[in-house]
Amino acid sequence: MDAEIWVRSADGGWDEPAFFPLADQGYDVWLGNDRGTEYSNVNPRWPNADSNKLWKYKDENYAKYDWSWYDQGKEDLPAVLDKIIEVSGN
């Protein structure tokens, strides 16, 4: 899933979630995306992984998408939290 799930309505339109007013009041609102979604496809470790050259695609994408939920909890979640701390200056 990507973060769009939090702002899309059941009929595919856009809702105004409860956190929008918080953002309007100046609070930081962070929405994360899992690996392999439209919003998380760019990765400096595999800059050509989604190239159109099929002979490259298999090898480069295998490394990019070879992950587990354990990996995501161990690596991705701490990276997101570190980024939030870095950006917020705390």
C-alpha atoms as one frame of an Amber mdcrd trajectory, in Angstrom:
protein
   0.000   0.000   0.000   0.970   3.575  -0.426  -0.106   6.616   1.565  -2.941
   7.380  -0.842  -5.076   4.880   1.056  -5.378   7.445   3.856  -6.848  10.131
   1.600  -8.880   8.158  -0.938 -12.553   7.474  -0.316 -14.203   4.111  -0.920
 -15.509   5.277  -4.303 -12.042   6.339  -5.479 -12.534  10.058  -4.892 -10.678
  12.213  -2.421 -11.793  12.623   1.174 -10.570  15.169   3.672  -9.042  13.060
   6.418  -8.929  14.227  10.017  -5.216  14.997   9.788  -5.616  17.672   7.087
  -6.801  20.288   9.605  -3.804  19.387  11.758  -1.502  20.142   8.837  -3.379
  23.403   8.247  -2.692  24.303  11.892   1.032  23.826  11.350   1.505  20.296
  12.668   3.786  17.953  10.750   1.858  15.115   9.118   3.884  12.246   7.681
   2.480   9.545   5.410   4.715   6.615   4.553   4.784   4.306   1.555   5.729
   0.648   1.462   8.432  -0.536  -0.895   7.482  -1.024  -4.515   4.709   1.556
  -4.676   4.380   4.348  -7.213   5.784   6.823  -4.691   8.746   4.756  -3.549
  10.155   3.422  -6.797  13.179   5.719  -6.972  16.047   4.224  -5.004  19.634
   5.448  -5.321  20.915   1.906  -4.666  19.193   0.705  -7.867  18.887   3.719
 -10.179  18.189   1.601 -13.274  16.105  -1.130 -11.693  12.948  -0.102 -13.486
  14.560   0.409 -16.881  12.812  -0.837 -19.990  15.711  -3.077 -20.964  14.288
  -6.479 -20.113  17.678  -8.170 -19.896  18.635  -5.734 -17.111  15.221  -5.697
 -15.474  15.330  -9.175 -13.973  18.744  -8.882 -12.296  18.351  -5.323 -11.050
  14.784  -5.712  -9.852  15.491  -8.940  -8.028  17.858  -7.115  -5.693  15.493
  -4.177  -5.336  12.415  -6.208  -4.476  14.083  -9.004  -2.498  12.821  -7.974
   0.947  10.586  -9.271   3.716   8.243  -7.641   6.217  10.979  -8.226   8.785
  13.392  -6.209   6.611  10.839  -3.452   6.300  10.401  -3.243  10.073  14.111
  -3.499  10.764  15.372  -1.118   8.044  12.575   0.988   6.568  10.722   2.062
   9.693  13.876   3.271  11.488  14.940   5.090   8.295  11.586   6.891   8.136
  11.792   7.862  11.803  15.390   9.052  11.371  14.289  11.197   8.398  11.443
  12.740  10.390  13.828  13.565  13.230  16.390  14.983  10.790  13.859  17.190
   9.014  12.118  18.363  12.164  15.429  19.333  13.747  14.878  17.439  16.986
